[in-house]
């Protein structure tokens, strides 16, 4: 058991370091996909259509934990099963539903490849931890950490899905112009979809109460938190009538 615990600790530490490095990079320069790909740079990249890009990069986070479970015989408690299927539920939606209906712009191939590597790494880390390292009693489903974490996860996922729905319906299928999103949490923050995903993974971390889950939650905050800020700045610069009271990521605060 000590060997597997050490493996998860080292992998989680790597994930945390990557998150902090990505945070510093994102603060000054957002990842070049979506609205942050400069038109003159598109000719330099190999671009992947959005539907394929999202499917290819997200599906490892669904498939890898499933393979870990199928390979293992150590997957018994209800709490452990619920936690891993919560993780897989998010990525099933991302891979097969969100990817199928997205109307976003194409993504550079190198961004897709890096996302595939990360999602494979993180999918293995989360699945391995829950199956081989984390220990949950049969009463874990009644623990306040599990109950509150699952509730926070559901709220975050609902915000994330609803915000994506608003963004998807802002424009017609062949339309590429950006518009001001309104409704739901977009009435309070520019990055409502990012806020939902951050809340979602912190809920998951609380419910699992493991180092890898918290490392992933902080990585998510460090990777898409600054992106919400860049979206907010883009909207303010692009639309003169953009709501001034709207914040970037945290309602009424930031």
C-alpha positions in Angstrom: 0.0 0.0 0.0 2.9 2.4 0.8 4.1 2.1 -2.8 0.8 3.2 -4.3 0.4 6.0 -1.7 3.8 7.3 -2.6 3.0 7.1 -6.3 -0.2 9.2 -5.8 1.7 11.7 -3.7 4.4 12.2 -6.3 1.9 12.4 -9.2 -0.3 14.9 -7.2 2.8 17.0 -6.5 3.6 17.1 -10.2 0.0 18.1 -10.9 0.2 20.9 -8.3 3.5 22.2 -9.8 2.1 22.2 -13.3 -1.0 24.1 -12.0 1.1 26.8 -10.5 3.3 27.2 -13.6 0.2 27.3 -15.7 -1.3 29.9 -13.4 1.6 32.2 -13.9 1.5 31.7 -17.7 -2.2 32.3 -17.9 -2.1 35.5 -15.9 -0.1 37.2 -18.6 -1.0 35.2 -21.7 -4.2 33.1 -22.1 -4.0 29.7 -23.9 -4.5 30.3 -27.7 -7.8 28.7 -28.3 -11.3 30.1 -28.7 -11.6 33.9 -28.8 -7.9 34.2 -27.8 -6.5 32.9 -31.0 -5.2 35.8 -33.0 -6.4 35.8 -36.6 -2.9 36.2 -38.0 -1.7 33.3 -35.9 -4.3 30.8 -37.2 -2.2 30.4 -40.4 0.7 29.2 -38.2 -1.3 26.5 -36.4 -2.7 23.2 -37.5 -6.4 23.7 -36.4 -8.7 21.0 -35.2 -12.5 21.5 -35.6 -14.1 22.2 -32.2 -16.3 19.1 -32.0 -13.3 16.8 -32.7 -10.9 18.8 -30.5 -13.2 18.6 -27.4 -13.9 14.9 -27.9 -10.3 13.9 -28.5 -8.9 15.9 -25.5 -11.6 15.1 -23.0 -12.4 11.4 -23.6 -9.2 10.1 -21.9 -10.5 11.5 -18.6 -13.5 9.2 -19.0 -11.9 6.1 -20.4 -8.7 5.9 -18.3 -10.5 5.7 -14.9 -13.0 3.2 -16.4 -10.0 1.0 -17.5 -8.5 1.4 -14.0 -11.7 0.1 -12.4 -12.1 -2.8 -14.9 -8.5 -3.9 -14.2 -8.9 -3.8 -10.5 -10.8 -6.0 -8.0 -10.5 -3.5 -5.2 -13.6 -1.4 -5.8 -16.2 -2.3 -3.2 -17.7 0.5 -1.1 -20.6 2.6 -2.3 -18.8 5.9 -1.5 -15.8 4.9 -3.7 -18.0 3.9 -6.6 -20.1 7.1 -6.4 -17.0 9.3 -6.2 -15.4 7.8 -9.3 -18.6 7.8 -11.3 -19.0 11.5 -10.4 -15.7 12.2 -12.0 -16.6 10.1 -15.1 -20.0 11.7 -15.3 -18.4 15.1 -15.9 -16.1 13.8 -18.6 -18.8 11.7 -20.2 -20.8 14.9 -20.7 -17.7 16.8 -21.9 -16.7 14.1 -24.3 -20.0 12.9 -25.8 -22.6 15.7 -25.2 -20.7 19.0 -25.0 -18.4 18.1 -27.8 -21.3 17.1 -30.1 -23.2 20.3 -29.6 -20.4 22.9 -29.3 -20.3 25.8 -31.7 -16.9 27.0 -30.7 -14.0 27.8 -33.0 -11.3 25.3 -33.9 -8.4 24.7 -31.6 -4.7 24.5 -32.4 -3.4 20.9 -32.6 -0.7 21.4 -30.0 -3.3 22.6 -27.5 -5.3 19.4 -28.1 -2.3 17.2 -27.7 -1.3 18.8 -24.4 -4.9 18.4 -23.2 -4.9 14.7 -24.1 -1.7 14.2 -22.1 -3.0 16.0 -19.1 -6.5 14.3 -19.2 -4.8 10.9 -19.5 -2.5 11.7 -16.6 -5.2 13.2 -14.4 -7.7 10.4 -15.2 -5.2 7.8 -14.1 -4.3 9.7 -11.0 -7.9 10.2 -9.8 -8.9 6.6 -10.7 -5.8 5.0 -9.2 -6.2 7.0 -5.9 -9.8 6.0 -5.4 -9.3 2.3 -6.3 -5.9 1.6 -4.7 -5.2 4.3 -2.0 -8.3 6.0 -0.6 -10.1 4.1 2.1 -13.8 4.7 2.7 -16.0 3.0 5.3 -19.5 1.9 4.4 -20.7 5.0 6.4 -18.8 7.5 4.1 -22.0 8.3 2.2 -23.3 9.9 5.4 -20.2 11.8 6.2 -20.7 15.6 6.1 -17.7 15.9 3.7 -19.2 13.5 1.3 -22.8 15.0 1.5 -21.6 18.6 1.2 -19.1 17.8 -1.5 -21.6 16.0 -3.6 -24.1 18.9 -3.2 -21.4 21.4 -4.2 -20.4 19.2 -7.2 -24.0 19.1 -8.4 -24.5 22.9 -8.1 -21.2 23.5 -9.9 -22.1 21.1 -12.7 -25.5 22.6 -13.1 -24.0 26.1 -13.4 -21.4 24.8 -15.9 -23.9 23.0 -18.1 -26.5 25.9 -18.0 -23.8 28.4 -18.8 -22.6 26.3 -21.8 -26.2 26.2 -23.0 -26.4 30.0 -22.9 -23.1 30.4 -24.8 -24.1 27.8 -27.4 -27.3 29.6 -28.1 -25.9 33.1 -28.5 -25.3 32.6 -32.2 -26.5 30.5 -35.1 -24.5 27.3 -36.1 -22.5 29.0 -38.8 -22.1 32.4 -37.0 -18.7 33.3 -35.6 -19.2 36.7 -34.1 -19.1 37.0 -30.3 -22.0 38.4 -28.3 -22.7 39.4 -24.7 -23.9 36.3 -22.7 -26.9 37.1 -20.5 -28.9 35.0 -18.0 -28.0 32.6 -15.2 -24.7 33.3 -13.5 -23.7 35.4 -16.5 -25.7 38.2 -14.9 -23.0 38.2 -12.2 -19.7 37.1 -13.8 -18.2 36.9 -17.3 -16.8 33.4 -16.7 -19.9 31.7 -15.5 -19.0 28.4 -17.2 -15.5 28.5 -15.6 -17.0 29.4 -12.2 -19.3 26.3 -12.4 -16.4 24.0 -13.3 -14.2 25.3 -10.5 -17.1 24.9 -7.9 -17.7 21.4 -9.3 -14.1 20.2 -8.8 -13.8 21.7 -5.3 -17.0 19.9 -4.4 -15.5 16.7 -5.8 -12.3 17.3 -3.7 -14.3 17.8 -0.5 -16.4 14.6 -1.2 -13.3 12.5 -1.9 -11.0 14.2 0.7 -7.9 13.1 -1.1 -4.7 15.0 -2.0 -5.0 14.2 -5.8 -8.6 15.6 -5.9 -7.6 18.8 -4.1 -4.5 19.1 -6.4 -6.8 18.8 -9.4 -9.2 21.4 -8.0 -6.4 23.9 -7.5 -5.1 23.1 -10.9 -8.5 23.9 -12.4 -8.6 27.2 -10.5 -5.1 28.1 -11.7 -5.9 27.1 -15.4 -9.4 28.5 -16.1 -9.6 31.1 -13.3 -7.2 33.5 -15.2 -9.0 32.6 -18.4 -12.2 34.0 -16.9 -10.3 37.3 -16.3 -9.1 37.4 -19.9 -12.7 36.8 -21.1 -13.9 39.6 -18.9 -11.3 42.0 -20.2 -12.1 41.0 -23.8 -15.8 41.7 -23.3 -15.0 45.1 -21.7 -12.8 46.0 -24.6 -15.1 44.7 -27.3 -18.6 45.8 -26.2 -19.1 49.4 -25.1 -22.5 48.4 -23.5 -21.0 45.5 -21.5 -22.5 45.5 -17.9 -20.1 47.4 -15.7 -21.3 45.7 -12.5 -20.5 42.3 -13.8 -17.3 40.7 -12.3 -14.8 38.3 -13.9 -15.2 35.1 -11.8 -16.5 35.7 -8.3 -19.9 37.4 -8.0 -19.6 40.9 -6.4 -15.9 40.4 -5.6 -13.6 39.7 -8.6 
